[in-house]
Amino acid sequence: MAVRTQFENNSDIGVFSKLTNSYCLVAVGGSTNFYSVFEAELGDVIPIIHTTIGGTRIVGRLCAGNRHGLLVPFSTTDQELQHLRNSLPDSVALQRIEERLSALGNVIACNDHVALVHPEVDRETEEIIADVLKVEVFRQTVADNVLVGSYCALSNQGGLVHPKTSVQDQDELSSLLQIPLVAGTVNRGSDVIGAGLVVNDWCAFTGLETTATEISVIEATFKLQGQQSTAVIGEMRDALIDNWA
């Protein structure tokens, strides 16, 4: 199911956390309430790792990962890297990469099988993404935005993309990713999906400002309550984005 929470009065929880099927990273220094929301849903299943990256708390925007691996930017300190290695499951590969576009969470969107990346990432970085995360890599944009990680959220069940993504783009991305995609918003109309939502195959966390309609779209899109009905998605999506038309 989808759960609403916030980090120090900020609904952009995707900036301060990273969720995959085998681990969850959260920024240090948040309220106990923020951590307890994650622990209630994930505590018995996957490790919840409290960390900083490069001395900052914006862990969700600086790293990218899936159940196979975790990529962190070159600004990550040796101490942070050691802490992550000690805390992550043994099956998860950890790699620090030198990349000019160092906010990896903004430039890489991935699930366990496929990754969309910023059109200008280095060729070497692209190969590392493919090796460490064990994914096929595609250079793409979402609704003409190069920051693919910011404007979409993906799981193995489905994906939520920027509300202005054209039907043609959705179809193209959907066939690349081999998952159904829905255009929508989070946090009462925010189009920065990656900042307001973290999701894996069985649960999602979204900002406290997210409306009931947006929650319904998220749960239907990511199949978090077994809702297969396309009618539900279609109806909710129309309600959400008719003002964009």
C-alpha positions, -999 to +999 in steps of 0.1 A: +000+000+000+010+037-003+019+055+029+021+093+034+050+108+054+072+138+055+108+146+064+111+177+087+079+193+073+091+186+037+069+164+015+097+157-010+106+124+007+122+110-025+150+136-019+158+121+015+152+084+010+159+056-016+138+025-017+145-008-036+134-044-032+165-053-011+173-022+010+162+013+019+184+043+025+172+072+046+189+105+055+202+110+091+187+136+113+150+132+105+123+129+131+116+095+148+082+096+132+097+096+097+118+066+104+090+047+122+068+049+091+095+031+071+102+006+099+066-003+103+063-012+066+098-026+059+115-034+092+112-072+091+119-075+054+148-053+042+175-033+060+168+004+066+202+022+064+206+057+080+233+075+060+246+107+044+262+109+010+290+134+005+281+148+039+246+158+027+212+144+035+198+144+000+206+107-004+176+100-027+189+124-053+225+115-051+224+078-055+207+053-078+201+016-073+180-015-075+180-049-057+213-059-076+234-028-067+238+007-055+257+035-073+270+065-053+287+096-066+324+104-062+317+129-034+308+099-011+335+097+016+354+065+024+336+063+058+302+065+042+312+039+017+324+016+044+291+021+064+271+013+033+291-018+026+286-031+061+249-024+061+238-035+027+229-072+020+258-093+006+241-098-027+241-060-034+270-046-053+282-011-043+301+012-067+314+047-064+315+064-098+332+094-113+305+112-133+301+149-142+263+146-136+269+136-100+232+137-087+228+101-099+192+099-085+182+127-109+198+113-140+191+076-136+156+060-132+157+022-129+139-009-118+155-044-115+156-050-153+159-017-172+174+018-166+166+051-183+195+076-181+202+112-190+212+115-227+246+130-217+260+106-191+295+093-199+298+061-220+319+046-191+291+054-166+266+038-188+286+005-188+290+007-150+252+011-146+247-020-168+273-041-150+265-031-114+227-028-116+224-057-141+200-037-163+196-027-199+204+010-203+185+034-225+193+071-230+159+088-229+139+119-218+106+121-200+082+148-214+113+164-229+130+166-195+166+152-195+164+145-157+147+112-160+152+102-124+133+133-112+103+130-135+094+094-131+092+066-105+096+029-116+091-005-101+089-039-117+051-036-116+046-002-133+057+034-136+045+069-129+057+096-152+054+134-156+018+145-163+027+162-195+043+130-211+025+125-244+007+093-251+033+085-279+062+090-254+044+068-228+040+040-254+076+043-264+089+042-228+065+015-219+077-008-247+114-001-237+107-008-200+081-036-205+059-022-178+026-002-179+031+036-175+007+062-162+011+100-163+003+116-130+013+138-101+022+136-064+020+161-035-011+178-047-001+184-083+037+183-082+051+170-115+085+161-098+075+124-093+109+112-082+111+138-054+077+131-040+075+093-042+096+062-035+083+028-044+093-009-047+073-040-057+052-041-026+049-007-010+052+030-017+059+061+004+048+095-007+047+131+006+022+141+032+005+165+007-004+138-017-042+137-023-065+106-020-069+106-058-031+106-063-028+078-038-054+057-057-035+063-090-002+053-073-017+021-058-034+011-091-003+019-112+022+000-090-004-028-083+000-023-046-035-035-038-040-060-066-061-034-085-058-046-121-086-024-134-076-001-162-109+017-157-098+028-123-065+041-136-081+058-166-108+075-145-083+087-118-058+099-144-085+119-162-094+135-129-058+143-122-046+157-155-076+172-172-063+206-161-032+200-181-051+194-213 
